């Protein structure tokens, strides 16, 4: 099918756990870091990205089919783990595409090696406290309601997860939520130090945001602009938090153009 990707799948021993990594496509290497609700195995956005990039899609340790690390306690731990992964693969200069929570991980990675990523592209990233409003607290919502909140158009949610998500999907969201609370609970879904560590980034950086984001207020883009004055900021109209699922073609065009591989 047009929107299906033929992944090469492997389990890699990184930081004492077996990390599930899927890889597909050709072109410059692109590490895609999924959001706090995990990721479906197949998305139209992934098929589109694989036309332009050598896409590396890991599942975060403790999420999905990657082994749970009993020692991991912070998003920065997760970022160091991915620096290790790229080093092991000989891809330290891979571009980064971070989605929501994954955008926070990507930003932490970039702050550790300010000149390494070919590009750092963050989509509705968590990690910085919104100047107005709050990051949506998933502890106050059911798994389904939290996942639905990521979409502006309910039909876009149903196209990915169905009108009634499966029991397996509910279990998956529960596993993700437990790790979210372990790694990003106090303070909730943001870092007190990250805004002070991003000013040295030398890689081209893009921040993209859904104008109708109900999970992380779109006004937070200004806080990222202040932390990274050289970053380009793009707002996606009619789009919620999950841009790769709601506006896949538009987001991939933006990413590919920014990375100059269109």
Secondary structure, DSSP 8 states (H G I E B T S, - for coil): -TT----EEEEEEETTEEEEEEEE--SEEEEEE-BTTB--S--HHHHHHTTTEEEEEE--TTSTTS---TT--SHHHHHHHHHHHHHHTT-TT-EEEEETHHHHHHHHHHHHSTTTSSEEEEES--BS--SSS----GGGS-HHHHHHHT-SSHHHHHHHH-SS--HHHHHHHHHHHHHHHHHHTTTTTB-SSHHHHSTT--SEEEEEEETT-SSS-TTHHHHHHHHSTT-EEEEETT--S-HHHHSHHHHHHHHHHHTT--
